[in-house]
């Protein structure tokens, strides 16, 4: 290859890289999401969630050890911790349920928290999602989000259930329930927002759902093999 050809390759290489990705993929942040403390299960029959790291603080919510829907262990997501003598004494957790975005404190001894390395970030405006493992971007693809008036809520949520749809085949190859709730309380589960596969790829990149996050069946299968219960899902407006 002569010097002129090499110069042409150098000029065209960045252009080819740009063409390899949709514009929306290039518009989203390439910085890793803020880490969380961890995720885990409840160790007491009823977990009281306090407004401050103190047993005398007001109780914001109570979470049962097992989910009433299927009697499986209920997961919580810890976003902060307060240590005493170098050991966790309290965890600040994301509280599932309406209204979205609530947080509260629970005694460390009442939950079993382990580190979580995976995080999903959904860009509602760009209609893309990313899968991160610690500070490494592992996967990215398009999504469909809530239609006007039924927008997918923004905030920090997490995976509360995983399942392969059997009867509800419109949920595609695999589905994840999240701790987020849509504007539609009459929607299944009281308006639980799901992140799930979809059999019609033409909807991807559009705002067409009732609040759920639709992904391709390929993406759903990819996530199925990687993200466990409790995985953080961040939905941002951009």
C-alpha positions as CSV (number, residue, x, y, z in Angstrom):
1,X,0.0,0.0,0.0
2,X,1.5,3.4,-1.0
3,X,1.6,6.6,1.1
4,X,-1.5,8.1,-0.7
5,X,-3.6,4.9,0.0
6,X,-2.5,5.0,3.7
7,X,-3.6,8.7,4.0
8,X,-7.0,7.8,2.5
9,X,-7.5,4.9,5.0
10,X,-6.6,7.2,7.9
11,X,-9.2,9.8,6.7
12,X,-12.0,7.2,6.0
13,X,-11.5,5.1,9.2
14,X,-13.2,7.6,11.5
15,X,-16.1,8.0,9.0
16,X,-16.5,4.2,8.9
17,X,-16.6,4.0,12.7
18,X,-19.3,6.7,12.8
19,X,-21.4,4.8,10.2
20,X,-21.1,1.5,12.1
21,X,-23.2,2.9,15.0
22,X,-26.6,4.7,14.9
23,X,-26.4,8.4,15.8
24,X,-28.4,7.8,19.0
25,X,-25.8,5.3,20.2
26,X,-23.1,8.0,19.8
27,X,-25.2,10.6,21.6
28,X,-25.4,8.7,24.9
29,X,-22.9,8.9,27.8
30,X,-19.9,6.6,27.6
31,X,-19.1,7.1,31.3
32,X,-19.8,4.2,33.7
33,X,-22.8,4.6,36.0
34,X,-22.3,5.5,39.7
35,X,-21.6,2.3,41.7
36,X,-24.0,1.1,44.3
37,X,-23.2,-0.7,47.6
38,X,-24.9,-4.0,46.6
39,X,-28.0,-6.0,46.5
40,X,-29.5,-8.9,48.5
41,X,-32.4,-10.4,50.4
42,X,-34.3,-9.6,53.6
43,X,-33.5,-11.7,56.7
44,X,-36.5,-10.8,58.9
45,X,-40.3,-11.5,58.3
46,X,-41.0,-7.7,58.1
47,X,-38.4,-5.2,57.2
48,X,-39.1,-1.7,58.5
49,X,-37.7,1.1,56.3
50,X,-36.8,4.2,58.3
51,X,-36.5,7.8,57.3
52,X,-33.1,8.0,58.9
53,X,-30.4,5.5,60.2
54,X,-32.1,5.2,63.6
55,X,-34.6,2.8,65.1
56,X,-36.4,5.8,66.5
57,X,-36.9,7.4,63.1
58,X,-40.3,7.3,61.4
59,X,-41.1,4.2,59.3
60,X,-41.6,4.9,55.6
61,X,-42.5,1.4,54.5
62,X,-42.5,-2.2,55.5
63,X,-41.2,-4.9,53.1
64,X,-42.0,-8.6,53.6
65,X,-39.3,-11.2,53.4
66,X,-41.0,-13.0,50.6
67,X,-42.9,-11.6,47.6
68,X,-46.7,-12.1,48.0
69,X,-47.0,-12.7,44.2
70,X,-44.9,-15.9,44.1
71,X,-43.4,-16.3,47.6
72,X,-39.9,-15.9,46.3
73,X,-37.3,-14.0,48.4
74,X,-37.7,-10.2,48.0
75,X,-34.6,-8.4,46.9
76,X,-33.5,-4.9,48.0
77,X,-30.9,-2.5,46.5
78,X,-28.5,-0.7,48.8
79,X,-27.2,2.6,47.5
80,X,-25.4,3.9,50.6
81,X,-24.1,2.5,53.9
82,X,-23.4,3.9,57.4
83,X,-20.6,2.2,59.2
84,X,-20.0,1.9,63.0
85,X,-16.5,0.6,64.1
86,X,-15.7,-0.1,60.5
87,X,-18.6,-2.3,59.8
88,X,-22.0,-1.6,58.1
89,X,-24.6,-0.7,60.6
90,X,-27.3,0.7,58.3
91,X,-28.0,0.6,54.6
92,X,-29.9,3.1,52.6
93,X,-32.1,1.2,50.1
94,X,-34.3,2.0,47.1
95,X,-37.9,1.5,48.2
96,X,-40.0,-0.3,45.5
97,X,-43.6,0.9,45.0
98,X,-45.4,4.2,44.4
99,X,-44.3,6.9,44.4
100,X,-41.1,6.1,42.4
101,X,-37.8,7.3,43.8
102,X,-38.3,6.7,47.6
103,X,-35.3,5.7,49.7
104,X,-35.0,4.8,53.3
105,X,-32.7,3.2,55.9
106,X,-32.7,-0.4,57.2
107,X,-30.5,-2.1,59.9
108,X,-27.6,-3.9,58.3
109,X,-28.4,-7.1,60.3
110,X,-31.8,-7.4,58.8
111,X,-30.6,-7.8,55.2
112,X,-27.9,-9.8,53.4
113,X,-26.2,-7.5,51.0
114,X,-23.6,-8.6,48.4
115,X,-21.7,-6.6,45.8
116,X,-23.3,-6.3,42.4
117,X,-21.1,-5.8,39.3
118,X,-23.7,-5.4,36.6
119,X,-25.8,-2.2,35.9
120,X,-28.2,-1.3,33.1
121,X,-28.6,2.3,31.9
122,X,-31.6,3.2,29.8
123,X,-31.5,6.5,27.9
124,X,-35.1,7.4,27.4
125,X,-34.6,10.3,25.0
126,X,-32.0,8.6,22.9
127,X,-33.9,5.3,23.2
128,X,-30.8,3.2,23.8
129,X,-29.6,1.0,26.7
130,X,-26.2,0.0,27.9
131,X,-25.1,-2.9,30.0
132,X,-22.1,-2.2,32.2
133,X,-19.9,-4.6,34.3
134,X,-18.2,-2.3,36.8
135,X,-16.6,0.3,34.6
136,X,-16.6,-1.7,31.4
137,X,-19.3,-1.2,28.7
138,X,-20.3,-4.7,27.7
139,X,-23.4,-4.3,25.4
140,X,-25.6,-1.6,23.9
141,X,-28.7,-1.6,21.8
142,X,-32.0,0.2,21.0
143,X,-35.1,0.2,23.1
144,X,-38.7,1.3,22.9
145,X,-40.0,3.4,25.8
146,X,-43.3,4.8,27.0
147,X,-45.5,6.8,24.7
148,X,-46.4,10.5,25.5
149,X,-48.6,10.6,28.6
150,X,-47.3,7.1,29.6
151,X,-43.6,7.9,29.8
152,X,-41.2,5.4,31.3
153,X,-40.3,6.9,34.7
154,X,-36.7,8.1,35.3
155,X,-34.7,7.2,38.3
156,X,-32.7,4.4,39.9
157,X,-34.6,1.1,40.0
158,X,-33.7,-2.6,40.1
159,X,-34.7,-6.1,38.9
160,X,-37.3,-7.6,41.2
161,X,-38.2,-10.7,39.2
162,X,-36.9,-12.6,36.1
163,X,-39.0,-15.0,34.0
164,X,-39.5,-16.6,30.6
165,X,-42.9,-15.6,29.3
166,X,-45.1,-18.7,28.7
167,X,-48.6,-17.3,28.5
168,X,-47.8,-13.7,27.8
169,X,-45.8,-14.5,24.7
170,X,-45.9,-10.8,23.6
171,X,-43.2,-10.2,26.2
172,X,-40.7,-11.9,23.9
173,X,-37.8,-14.2,24.7
174,X,-37.3,-13.1,28.4
175,X,-38.7,-10.5,30.8
176,X,-37.5,-8.6,33.9
177,X,-39.8,-6.9,36.4
178,X,-38.4,-3.8,37.9
179,X,-39.1,-1.8,41.1
180,X,-40.5,1.1,38.9
181,X,-44.1,1.9,38.4
182,X,-45.8,3.4,35.4
183,X,-48.5,6.1,35.4
184,X,-51.1,3.4,34.6
185,X,-52.1,1.8,37.9
186,X,-54.5,-0.6,36.1
187,X,-51.7,-2.2,34.2
188,X,-50.7,-5.7,35.3
189,X,-49.1,-5.8,38.8
190,X,-50.5,-2.4,39.5
191,X,-48.4,-0.8,36.9
192,X,-45.1,-2.5,37.3
193,X,-42.6,-1.4,34.7
194,X,-40.9,-4.3,32.9
195,X,-37.9,-4.6,30.7
196,X,-38.7,-7.3,28.2
197,X,-38.2,-8.7,24.8
198,X,-40.5,-7.9,21.9
199,X,-41.3,-9.9,18.8
200,X,-41.6,-6.9,16.4
201,X,-38.3,-5.1,16.1
202,X,-39.8,-2.2,14.2
203,X,-40.9,-0.6,17.5
204,X,-37.3,-0.2,18.7
205,X,-36.2,3.4,18.8
206,X,-39.8,4.6,19.3
207,X,-41.9,5.9,22.2
208,X,-44.8,3.5,22.0
209,X,-45.2,1.4,25.2
210,X,-47.4,1.9,28.3
211,X,-44.2,2.6,30.2
212,X,-42.3,-0.6,29.9
213,X,-38.9,-0.8,28.3
214,X,-39.0,-3.0,25.2
215,X,-35.8,-4.6,23.8
216,X,-35.1,-7.0,21.0
217,X,-35.3,-10.7,21.8
218,X,-31.5,-10.9,21.1
219,X,-30.9,-8.3,23.8
220,X,-33.3,-10.0,26.2
221,X,-31.4,-13.3,25.8
222,X,-28.1,-11.5,26.3
223,X,-29.3,-9.9,29.5
224,X,-30.9,-13.2,30.7
225,X,-27.5,-14.8,30.9
226,X,-25.9,-12.0,32.8
227,X,-28.0,-9.8,35.1
228,X,-29.3,-11.4,38.3
229,X,-32.1,-10.3,40.7
230,X,-31.3,-6.9,42.3
231,X,-29.4,-5.6,39.3
232,X,-29.7,-1.7,39.2
233,X,-31.5,-0.2,36.2
234,X,-31.0,3.5,35.8
235,X,-33.4,5.3,33.5
236,X,-32.2,8.8,32.5
237,X,-34.1,11.4,30.5
238,X,-31.4,12.1,27.8
